[in-house]
Amino acid sequence: EIVLTQSPDFQSVTPKEKVTITCRASQSIGSSLHWYQQKPDQSPNLLIKYASQSISGVPSRFSGSGSGTDFTLTINSLEAEDAATYYCHQSSSLPHTFGGGTKVEIK
Amino acid sequence: QVQLQESGPGLVKPSQTLSLTCTVSGGSISSGYNFWTWIRQPAGKGLEWIGHIHTSGSTNYNPSLKSRVTISVDTSKNQFSLKLKSVTAADAAVYYCARARDGYNRYFDLWGRGTLVTVSS
């Protein structure tokens, strides 16, 4: 199965700062990489699909990039409501797999 | 709009079978080429894909659980279900149902709220 490694595991950030989360795949997955936000006691919510495609209703400060094995989620100008855990997910091959998550805390 | 809702016992005894159902509302489970999916998340941990089903009956399971998992669909009730047999404490988790829209190799665009399953005697 394809292993996704996220970094960092945890990030404490001041509002309006820029946040960068990386996700590395154990083999090439093209652009079949998606990002989700999960707030406490909520289900995950799709943020970015296919590495860089935006999702209707998701604030434009969230963006994604990358292809192959290396991907990045960027949050420009962090807001307090962005406190959450972020997961990457690959759908290139079965079984679907997820990264271990990155918890973003607001200072 | 389409919504998903998980239901089932919140407590299962070790060695018994966990059974959950996901009800699809606001649309037909048979429309489109969607794959109806189960995902779980142990407390404080990450997400694990369990498997999925298409309304044709086609299924795929995570190899790590394949020997214990069955996913089925009931189109007349607009539901799909999960059975996980011989559960242990390691199976305690929040179980989510989700939709992979228009293909099995897609993102999950719709999630249920999740249901907590505890494994204890």
Interface residues (C-beta under 8 A of the other chain):
Chain A: E1 S32 H34 Y36 Q42 S43 P44 N45 L46 K49 Y50 Y87 H89 S91 S92 S93 L94 P95 H96 T97 F98 G99 G100 G101
Chain B: T37 G46 L47 E48 W49 N60 Y61 N62 P63 S64 Y96 A100 Y104 N105 R106 Y107 F108 D109 W111 G112 R113 G114
